[in-house]
Amino acid sequence: MSDETKFDFIVVGGGTAGVVIASRLSQKFSVALIEAGSNDVFNPHVTDRKSLLELIEDGIVLDYSSVPQSHCDDRNMTQFAGRTVSGSSAVNIGVWTRASRTDYEVIAEKAGHARFTFEGLLPYFKRTERFWDTTASRKYHGFDGPIHTAAGRQYPMRKILQESFVARGVDINPDPFDGDPTGLSDLCQNFRVTSSSDSTRQHSARVYDLSRVHVMDSTFVRRILFQDGRATGIQLLNGNQLHARREVIISCGAYKTPQLLMLSGIGPASELSKHSVPQIVDSPEVGRNLFDHNSLKQYYRLRHPEKGFALPFTGTAKPEYGQGAPSDFLAFQTLPTPDLQAALAADDPSIDASHPHLRPKRCHHLSVVFYFPLIDQPNYSAQLGRPLDGTHISLISFLLLPTSRGTITLPSTDPTAHPVIDPNYLSTAADRYTFRAAVRRNLELAETGPLASELIAETPPDGFPALTSRSNDEEIDARIRRFCGTIYHPQGTAALGTVLDAEFRVKGVRGLRVCDASVFPEAVGAMPQATVYAFAELAAELIGVGNEGE
């Protein structure tokens, strides 16, 4: 066998986590990194954080699309994901957050190890980070990691929003990274400021060294190879094989990781049998437990556009506004325990106060205000002044801790085919209650304090009434069903504790691990990017230590 086809480790999937793991392991071992997408590390559309449409046109962002969603007016929901070296870290908007201690406590319980608690993960969070505020606590922040962050641009509506949130009972949180993100905090993004008026996207392959890694881009993997219950390598789409002396690591994301596992014979027996895939391990939870974050965008007309509160900030623009997303704050919020418990009980009457969603300091929803109309519905464009004319802002409600669970299944045995994605959005009473409550809080925010005097009203979509705090539940639910979307954070489809053990090893075989967002057994009430990086750093360390001296 040629040395050119043998490596100590083979990492399948060059996304956010795969790049980190390959980079770290390459310091001591030979590593091949296999990526289905192209290598666009220095593509200006990847570097430029404002180029989503160009990324779609370049084929770097793919829409996998869901099956019709019965609780979302039977819509096929957009399911964007990055397909390139760096994966979705090359195409996202870079929001950099950590979840609550309680979220990680729940994950640790399901994974079966304390390394997944907040304190257990903290060294890996810090290892990734070069935090923007050098006066921040060194207990909770890293200042010499590879990933630069940026925040604190002070937009002209900042004080108005802050006073209005506080008037609604959302307290200011000076450091949301200390294990308690609840409250109002500065929007932080993993962008690197390059000038007084610009920044670049800090995607994984841009900041983690791959110079010692054998990178094979535009290459599909057909299946994992096994011998005597051990993963020994991979077969490529063209039939060629690569062999791993030590281990194979899958890092293809929450859509493609379970697909590859099933095509390799690891998954629910019924699903494998349906496609005549020889079974290696009957692993019923592969492709199950899919969850995601949902959002609803609302657009409000400003009473005085001439004040320059919205893009293009006429008369108020400062150079630093070009360094990140036009927004000041993230407002992480919890729900009243009795109301949430009642909603959870509608789905499962046996639940009690010990239910994970009822633990303290879990952020059930998030509110964000963008100073422009963040449009994802074409029929809005004419109403909202496209191109941007400074007349509208966006109030966005996010559902962070869904209880609905969906599935990933095989369409065929073709590894290049998109998997069948059924997120099963809003299928639980708890999710519908939480989302409705999140939207209602934004409606109340728009009518509170100084913000109320700056807004005329919501500009609704055609055929729908404008929502206010006086709108009934049916009106809010109808808007959610028709216009809610995902923020492209699929997780959970090869979870720790069920599919994997606490060292990311696939149960039932040897020499095979998984690390990406598919390993999350439970949702985090935050944007997941920083947690994926921390998990990847942890996995790389566990893999390296486990293979020392072999």
Secondary structure, DSSP 8 states (H G I E B T S, - for coil): --GGGEEEEEEE--SHHHHHHHHHHTTTS-EEEE-SSB--TT-HHHHSTT-HHHHHHTTSEEE---SEETTTTTEE---EEE-BTTGGGGTS--B-----HHHHHHHHHHHTSGGGSHHHHHHHHHHHEE-S-TTS-TTT--BSSSEE-B-----TTHHHHHHHHHHTT--B-S-TTSS---EEEE--B-EEEEETTEEEE--HHHHS--TTEEEE-S--EEEEEEETTEEEEEEETTS-EEEEEEEEEE--HHHHHHHHHHHTTEE-HHHHHHTT---SEE-TTTT--BB--EEEEEEEEES-GGG--STT-TTT--GGGGGS-S--EEEEE---HHHHHHHHHHH-TT--TTSGGGSTT---EEEEEESS-----GGGTTTTTSS--S-EEEEEEEE-S----BEEE-SSS-TTS--EEE--TT-SHHHHHHHHHHHHHHHHHTTSHHHHHHEEEE---TTS----TT--HHHHHHHHHHH-EE-S--B-TT-BTTTB-TTSBBTTSBSEEE-SGGG-SS--SS-SHHHHHHHHHHHHHHHHHHTTT-
